[in-house]
Amino acid sequence: MKAKPQEDIQTILEGYEAEVTCPICYDIFVGAHTANPCGHTCCGECGYGWLAQNRIAPSCAICRSILSDTKPLLPNFAVDNIVRQHLQALAKSGRSDWQEKGSKFIDWNNRLECVSAVLSNRGARPSSI
């Protein structure tokens, strides 16, 4: 028996979610930043938190590569845009928790507002929905 199109969409979205999940906090990226030079991505807040705990020898939280002294993390606007599109697809697929008044969307949006204030002090701003 062939799966219904709606089930196929849900399966694709669930599989894709792993690609837009921060390896530090295990939540969907907020204010994505890329480690420089290794290229791993995490939430900006998570990345800067990691760096604050590892000031003596700043390294990537994922692979432990030594990071740039001048710009250890770079904003990743492309990933922010992909996350925004993914969240819209989750909402349109019928997932009520990701719709505008859904609990997951509200939580993610609150995180975005908090991190926007912190990152704006560093000269980087995550894109908003």
N, C-alpha and C positions, 0 to 999 in steps of 0.2 A: 504494500500500500504506500502510495506517495504522500509525503508530508504536505500539509497545507502551507500556502505561501506565507502566512503570518508566522507559523512555526519556524519556517526557514529563516525569516528575517530575525526573529528572536535569537536563533542559534548563531547567526552571523554576528549580531550585535554583542552577544555574550562572549563570543570568541575574540572579538575585536577589543573588548574592554581590557583585556590583559595588556594590550599594546599601549593603552593610555592610562595605565595605573603606575603610580609612583612606587619604585622598589624600596623606598624608605618607610612611608606611612601606609602603603597598600590601599590608597584611595585614588580616585581619578585626579590627574594632574591639576594643580591650581598654580598659575604663574610659572609655567614650566621653565626650567633653566637647564642648560647643557654644561657639563663639566668640560673644562678646557685644559688639555687638548684631547682627552680620550673620547669625548662625545656622548657619554652616558647622560640620560635625562632624569630629572627628579623635580618635585615641586620646589619653587624658589625658597620657600620657608624651610623646607626640609634640608635643602642643600646648604643654606646659610647656617642653619642650626648645626649641621654636621661640621662645617668649617669652624664654627665657634668652639666646638669641642676638640678640634684638631688644629689649633693655631700654630703649634710648633712646626709641624710638617703637614701642611694642607694636602689632602689626598682625596681621590674620588671615593665616595661612599660605596660604590659598587665594585670597582676593580682595584682600588687602592693605588692607582697611578698618581704620581706627584702632579699637582696642578700648577698652573701658571701663578707666579707671584703677583702679577699685576691685575689679571682678570681670571680668577679661578672658575667663575660661573658666568655664563652668557645667557641672556634671555632668549628663549626659543619661541618666537612668535608663531612659527609654522605649527608647532605642536599645540599651542594655545588655540589656534584656529581649528585644528583637527578635533580637539576636545570639544569646542563649541559645536561643531557639526555633529559630533557623536552624541552629545547631550540632546540636541534637537531631534536626532533620529530616534533616540530612546523614547523621548516624549511622544513623537508622532507614531511610534510603534504600538502605543497603547499602554506603556508602562506608567501608571499613575504616579508612582513615586518620583519619576523624573519630569513630570509636568510642572507647570509654573508654581502650583501650590503644593506640590508633592514634597515629602519629607527629605528625600535624598537631594532634590534640586535646591531646596531651601538651605540645607546644610552646606552643599557645595558653594552656593552663592554667598553665604555668610563667610565661608573660608576665603572666597575670592575678595570680598570687601576688606577683610582683615589683612590679607597679604598685600593687597593693592596699596594700602597705607604704608606698610613696612617697606615694600619694594620701591615705592616712589621716592623714598629717602635715599635709595641706592641708584636712582636714575633709570630703573626698569619698571615698566608697568605691564601687568598681564592684561590681555584683551578681555573685555567683558561680553556677556551675552546680550 
